[in-house]
Amino acid sequence: MAQKQACLVLFLQVEKSLSHFLGHRQSAMPIGLLALRHRAGSDLKTNGMVEAATLPIKMCCKAKGLKEYFVSNFPKKGFVMKENVLSQFGPLYHNYSLFGVHNEQLPGIFKLNQQAKEEFLIPYITRAVNILKETNMLISFMELFCADGYYAMVARQLGATIAYGVDNNRDGFFAKASQIASALGVDNIHFFEKDVQDIGTFKPVDIVANLGGLYHVSNPEQILVESYAVAKSFLIVQSVVSMENNSEDYFEAPAPGWSWGSRYSRESFHKMILAKNWNILDYNFNELPGNINKVSMGSVYYLIKK
Ligand SMILES: C[S@@+](CC[C@H](N)C(=O)[O-])C[C@H]1O[C@@H](n2cnc3c(N)ncnc32)[C@H](O)[C@@H]1O
């Protein structure tokens, strides 16, 4: 334990000095540092969910191997901030600092929620890509509910050889995805304006990332199962859950206060996903500070390996 604590202290010092040196705010922390923080922290922190769960969950983040994460994921080309090549698109859903660009981000919930979500999502993508790199020459990645395609682009940055983004453009963010990728110089990325309800027709890929969308559909369990089916090796999941209800049997569709979507509680989502008997490598929970309504405040994260 003392060794692990020393490791985390050392990591935090490296993070602090590098962030300072690079002029990064915490929100703009380079990808490798986010991965590293997760790797160190997940073995050391006490996760409320882990404590609460009596069901056997495999937690296999280990504090060792930090150097490997650091060296392989630090974006070597990303140190120098570029001119804002995204200025022509106006304020965007995501902040693209990880690509070396300080773009204007939409006001309100966007910055806060991105920070909360990527704390877990970037390490999960990193981990899946790194495991596959050991055996695969080519790694395909697909982000479902991709909006402007941020995490599909992040996956390319982290070593996926080809990435896809799928969104039905219901909220209008998807329209800029391809242009943002081109402006950032992210190649081998393709965006499809499709409804995720058609997932049964999608080609299998190595990593499926179902992010920020299950609570938008009225049949989340079905979409989750189909996401797993279309993943060859990894499924990464993030969804919003209610913090107003902690019943493990809670499910509502449409979502409370909406005419569409659905809502689980943190506990009922966990129960639903555990019942699949999938190989959960890691899971987590945090609050989305941008969402002030308790029914949309919780956020769950799962990294699943097939
Ligand atoms: C909250 S955003 C998620 C953005 C991104 N994946 C993230 O996690 O930051 C939800 C996106 O889902 C899209 N969406 C909602 N319902 C959909 C559906 N049935 N099929 C495809 N996209 C959908 C919306 O257009 C929106 O861009």
The ligand as an ORCA input file, in Angstrom:
! r2SCAN-3c Opt
* xyz 0 1
  C     -24.954     13.400    -25.386
  S     -24.465     13.297    -27.087
  C     -23.090     12.219    -26.927
  C     -21.853     12.761    -27.599
  C     -20.579     11.967    -27.370
  N     -20.723     10.573    -27.702
  C     -20.079     12.123    -25.962
  O     -20.225     11.168    -25.185
  O     -19.520     13.167    -25.611
  C     -25.753     12.292    -27.745
  C     -25.781     12.192    -29.253
  O     -26.637     11.112    -29.604
  C     -27.293     11.413    -30.811
  N     -28.474     10.518    -30.880
  C     -29.575     10.515    -30.103
  N     -30.376      9.490    -30.438
  C     -29.756      8.815    -31.446
  C     -30.070      7.651    -32.207
  N     -31.200      6.972    -31.999
  N     -29.214      7.244    -33.167
  C     -28.064      7.939    -33.411
  N     -27.704      9.035    -32.706
  C     -28.537      9.465    -31.737
  C     -27.592     12.877    -30.737
  O     -27.734     13.444    -32.028
  C     -26.334     13.400    -29.989
  O     -25.371     13.858    -30.914
*
